[in-house]
Amino acid sequence: MNARLPADLAAAVSLGGEMGRRFAEYDWDAHPLGSPSGWSSAMRAAVQPAVRSRGRGRLSGELSG
């Protein structure tokens, strides 16, 4: 797991399945958002449900391609 994750995101990642693993392994320094350690608490709170979810996502409408 990425040791640079803030405690709240690290906890969410530990509860998540594949998405949590992918989030932790992602090179956030290379992303325009930057490292999660620099994200606001509101941004981290918005991301946590998706990261800790073990359920499958579903796209519909225009997003499904």
C-alpha positions as CSV (number, residue, x, y, z in Angstrom):
1,M,0.0,0.0,0.0
2,N,1.2,3.5,-0.7
3,A,2.6,4.8,2.6
4,R,2.0,8.4,1.5
5,L,-1.8,8.1,1.7
6,P,-3.5,10.1,4.4
7,A,-4.9,8.0,7.3
8,D,-8.5,8.4,6.2
9,L,-7.8,7.2,2.6
10,A,-5.5,4.4,3.9
11,A,-8.3,3.1,6.1
12,A,-10.7,3.2,3.1
13,V,-8.2,1.4,0.9
14,S,-7.8,-1.3,3.5
15,L,-11.5,-1.9,3.4
16,G,-11.8,-1.9,-0.3
17,G,-11.4,-4.7,-2.8
18,E,-9.8,-4.3,-6.2
19,M,-10.6,-0.6,-6.4
20,G,-8.8,0.0,-3.1
21,R,-5.8,-1.9,-4.4
22,R,-5.7,0.0,-7.7
23,F,-6.1,3.4,-5.9
24,A,-3.2,2.6,-3.6
25,E,-0.9,1.4,-6.4
26,Y,-1.7,4.3,-8.8
27,D,1.1,6.9,-9.4
28,W,-0.8,9.9,-8.2
29,D,2.3,12.2,-8.5
30,A,2.0,11.8,-12.3
31,H,-1.7,12.7,-12.2
32,P,-3.0,16.4,-12.5
33,L,-4.7,16.0,-9.1
34,G,-1.3,15.2,-7.5
35,S,-0.7,13.1,-4.4
36,P,-3.7,12.4,-2.2
37,S,-1.8,13.8,0.7
38,G,-2.3,17.3,-0.8
39,W,-6.1,16.8,-1.4
40,S,-8.6,18.7,0.7
41,S,-10.5,16.8,3.3
42,A,-13.7,17.3,1.1
43,M,-12.0,15.7,-1.9
44,R,-10.8,12.7,0.2
45,A,-14.3,12.3,1.7
46,A,-15.8,12.2,-1.8
47,V,-13.4,9.5,-3.0
48,Q,-13.6,7.2,0.1
49,P,-16.9,5.5,-0.7
50,A,-15.7,4.4,-4.2
51,V,-12.3,3.3,-2.8
52,R,-13.7,1.2,0.0
53,S,-16.6,-0.3,-2.1
54,R,-16.4,-4.0,-2.9
55,G,-19.4,-3.8,-5.2
56,R,-19.3,-3.5,-8.9
57,G,-20.0,-0.3,-10.6
58,R,-22.3,0.1,-13.6
59,L,-22.3,2.7,-16.3
60,S,-25.5,3.6,-18.2
61,G,-26.6,5.9,-20.8
62,E,-23.9,8.0,-22.6
63,L,-21.2,6.7,-20.2
64,S,-21.6,3.1,-21.2
65,G,-20.3,3.7,-24.7
